[in-house]
Amino acid sequence: MPNTTIMACPNTTYYNVDSVNMSSEALLWAQIRYYNYHILIPIIFALGMVGNLLNLVVFGYRVHVIHLEQLEKSATAGLISLAISDFFFCFVGFPAAFYPESVVFIIPKDMGDVIGFYYNAFQPGLRNLFLFTSTWLVIAISAERYIAVCFPIRSRWIIKMKKTILSHVLIFLVGILLSIPDFIKYQFHSDCGECPCLYRRLSSYITSFRTFGRTHHILWAILGTYLPLFILAFTSVKLVQSLIRSRSLSMTDPNRYSCGRITRSVVCIVCSFLLLVCPSMVMQSLIPLFDSHKYNNSSQIGIAVILLNVLQAIKFASNFVLYCAVNKQFRNNLRRAIQRQSASRVIMSSEGTKRTFDVEMV
């Protein structure tokens, strides 16, 4: 744990002083951690925010311009919700590279330091929230495709746009409820005297209830890790089998069998989620089970956690690349959306020029 010192009226803003004497293993961990958390992951998150915004542009174009059938419209709504959740996961995680961690008190120089102090406290809870919502949105999308593939006739009555939107709202509400303990585990105090204001972060009363903490961890592990892992593994196997079966039957129009481009995209989303996100989630759920005397940040487990977090960040930022790679229509819609936006700007510019000319003539 880092050593912490308090000074009277100091000029230093943050107080979170790391030990100078570090072993070779701890130094390696610190280097890996710095280059990944302060350089690589922020770049990934920045690209992820841009990519998810482009996903929203393309899927919004599909919904408002292209006539879609009911099943395809519901699937597109799911992809829109997923893009929103992934965007906010990247958005919340991006500033972490520019603020110190585990800061328990500060003497702020400006409002930016105060914002960073509170961000540092609430950032883990927000990331867990959007991690949960993205996980269950992937489940909702894959479940709808499973129903459409395995029960093509019944799916017309089961899958409705209103039900899809309701399920997405329910996912966000459950995620907020599960994240409440992360938002109330700290108390904040500010002391302003002769010296500049001192902001302190203390543990709240809820952290004194070990049973509550363990129950919350177990509940989160079940609903946020292992149950989603089982459901995604099941649906991915079924969807892959359906794609193989559609090819073996030499179908001339696989979209009529509900095994078209959307199903391929969903299969890629689920498989990449299982490979890139689930290992990190499983590791985080198992860390409290390790012997606290043997486990520390500089151990091999700590390095593994860093690398798994990088893979997790890649997944939340890479859906745009995945869609472009496996879905030709996505690329076409992206080009059309950009052309449509460029054309609208040209029209607005020409109309503005015409109005200016008319005014000058008058």
N, C-alpha and C positions, 0 to 999 in steps of 0.2 A: 504494500500500500504506500502511496506517496506520503512524504512528510509535509506537514502543514504548520506554518508559523504565522503569528499575528504581530503586527507592528503598529505603533501609534502614529497616526497621520502620515502614512507612507505615500510615496508617489506611485508605487506599483499598483496596478489595477486588480489583477487576479492573484490569488494566493493558493498555489497548488504546486509546490516545489518538489520535483522528483529527486530521488537520491542520486548523488554524483557517482558513488562507487557502484558499478554494475558488473555483474559477471559476464562472461562471453556469451552465454545463452541468453541472458537478459538483454544484452546489447543487440544481438541478432533479432530478438523479438521486437525491440524498440525500432530498429531500422525497417523491418518488414511492416510493422504497424504504421510507421510514418509514411512510407511510400505508398501504401495501399489506402489508408484512411485520409491522407491529406493531399494526395495527388491523383491516384488512379480512380478511386471511387467518386470524388467530385466531378471528374471528367465524364465518367459513366453516367452519373445522375444528370449532368447538364445535357448530354446527348439524349438521355431518356426523356427529359422534359420536352425537348424539341420533337422527338419521335412520337411521343404520345399526343402532342398537339396536332401533328400531321395525321395521326390515326383518327382524331376527332374530326378533322376537316374532311377526310375521305368518307368516314362512316356517316357523318352528317350530310354529306353530298348524296350518299346512297339513299338515305331515308327521305330527303326532301325533294330530290330530283328524279330518282329512278323509281319506277313502279315495282314494288316488291310484294311477293306473296307473304302470307301470314307467318309461316315458319321462318322464312328468310328475314323478315322484319324483326321477329323476336330475337333471332340470333344476332342480328346487327345491333339491336338495343343492348344485348349482353356485352358485345364487344365495345360499345360506347361506354358503358358503366365501368368495364375493366380498364379502359384507357384513362378514365377520370381517376380511378383509384390508384393506378400505377403512376400517373402524373404526380399526384399528391405524395405518394411514397418517395419519389425522387425529389420533389420540392421540399419536403420536410427534412430529408437526409442531407441535402446539398450544403446548407450552412454549417453543418457540424464540423467540417474541416477547418473552419475559421474561428472557432471558439474552443477554449480549453475544456477538458472534461472533468467531471466530478468536482466542480467548483462549489464549495459550501458557503463562501462569503466573499464579497467584493467591496471595494471602495470605487464606485464608478466615476469615470472622467466625463462621460456624456451619456446621452440616452441610449446610444448603441450598446454600451456596456450593460445597461439595465436589461435591454431586450435580450442580449446574449445570455445573461444570468437566468432569466426565466425560460428562455428557449432551451438552455441546457437541462433544465429540470423537466420540462414537458415533452421534449423531443422523443425520448424512448417510448412514451405512451402513445404519441401520435404515430410513430412508425409501426408499433404493434397493431394499432387500429387499422391502418391501411394495409398492413400485411394480412390481417384477418379478412378484411373485406375483399382484397384481391384473391385470396385463397378460395373463399366461398363463391365469389363470382365465377371463377374458373370452374368450380364444381357445378354451379347452376347452368353455365353454358354447356359443359360436357354432358350433364344430365338431360338437357333438352335435345341435344344431338343424339344421345343414346335412345331416347324415346322416339325421335323422328326416324332413326335407322331401324330399330328393332320392332317398332309398332307404327309403321307409316300411315295406316288408316286411322288408328285411334289418336295419333298425334294431332290430327286436324281439330279434334275436340279438346284434347288435353292442353296443348300449347296455345295460349292466348296472350295477346300483347299486355292486357291489364294484369294477368297473372305474373308475367315476366317482370313488369315494373314493380309490382307488389313484393315479389321475392327479393328484388334488389334493395328496396327500401327496408325490408325486414333484415337483410344481411347487415346493412349499415347500422340499424338500431341495435341489433345483438352485439355487433362489434363495439359500439359505444358503451353498452352496459358492461361488457367484459373488460373494457379499458378503464373504467372509472377508478378502480383501485390504484392504477398507475398515475392518475391525475391528482389523487388526494393523499398520497403517501408523504407529502412534504408540507411543512408550514413555513411561511415566509415572514421575516421581520426586518424592519428598517429602523436603524437608530441614527438620529441626526443630532449632533451636539456641536461642540466647538470645532471638531474635525469634520471632514466631509461625511456624508451619509454612508453608513455601513449596512449593506444588505446581507442578511443571513438566511440560510436554508437549513431547517431542522426537520428531523423525522417527525411525522404526525403520530397521533395516538394509535392509528390503525396498524402501524408496523409493530406494535407491542403484542399483537395477537398472532402468535405463530400459527395457530390452527387456521386462522383466516388466510394467512399468506400461503400456507401449504395447500389449502383447499382451492384457492384461486390458481395456484400453479398447476395443480392436477387438472382442474377444469379447463384451463387454457391449453394444456398439453393434449387433452382429449379432443376438444372442439377445434383447436387451432392447428393441431399437428397430425395425430394418429388417425382420427376419423376421416379428415380430408385425404390423407395418404391412401387409406383403404378405398375410399370412393373413387378417387382419381385413377388408381391402379385398375379397378374393375371397369370403369367406363372406357379407359384408354384401350384395354384389351378388346372390349366389345366393338369399339369403333374401328380399330385396326382390322379385326376380323371381317367387319362389314366391307371395308375398302378392298380387302383381298378377295372376298366373295364376289363383289361387283366386277372386279377385273377378270376373275376366273369365268364369270358368266358372259364375258365379252359384251357388256351392255353398251349399246350405242348412245344412250343418254343417261349417264349415271346420276345426273341431277334429279331425275324423276324418282330414283331410288333413295333420295335423300343422302347420297354419298358423293356430293360434288365438292366444289371448291371450299365451301364453308366447313364441311366435315374434315377435309384435309387440314385446313387452318386450325380447327379445334384440336385435332390429334397432335399437331405440332406444338400448340400452346400447352396442352396437358403433359406431353412427354418432356418438354423443356422445363416445365414447372417441377415435375418429379425429379429431374436430374440436377437442376440448379438451385431450387429453393428448398425442397424437402430435406436434403441433408443438413442444411444450416438449422432448420427448424427442429429436427430431431436432436442435433447436437445441443442446442440451447435448452431443450427440455431435459436433457440428461446431465447437464453440468452440475445442478444442485446435488446429484447423487454421488459425485466424485468426492473423495476425501479432501477436505479443505486444507489439510496439512501437506498433501502431495500435489494438489492442483494449484497452480498460480499462472498469472498471465504470461510468464516467460517460458512456460513448459511447452512441450510439443502440442498439447491440447490447445493452448492459447494461440499458437501459430495456426493450427488447423481451423480454429474459429475465425481468424482473420481471413484466411483463404476462402472459407465457405461463405463468409459475408460478401466477398468480392463476387463470387458466383451468383449469389442472390441478387446483388445490385445489377449484374449483367442481365439477368432474367427480366427484371422490371423495366429495363431500358431497351430491350432488344425486340420487342414485339413488332415494331415497325419494320425492322430488317427481316424478321420472320415472315410477315405478311407479304412483303415485296418478293421474297424468295420463292414462296410456294403458291401465291395467288396472283395469276396474271391479271385478273379483273381488278384487283386492288391497285396494281400499277396503272392500269388504264384509267381507273376512276381518279387516281391521284393526278394524272396528267390532265384529265378533263376539268377537275376542280381548280387546278392552277390556271388553266386556260380560261375558265369561266370567270375567275377572279380578275385576271388580267384584262379580259374583255370588258368587264363591268367598270374597271378603273379607267379604261380608255373612253368608254361612253360618258362617264361622269366628267372626265377631263374635257371632252369635246363640248358637252352641254355647258360646262362652266365657262369655256371660252366663248361660246355662242352668246351666253347671257351677257358677258362682259362687252362683247361687240355691239349687242343691241343697245346697251346702256350708253356706250360711247356715241352711237348714231343718234340717240335721242338728245 
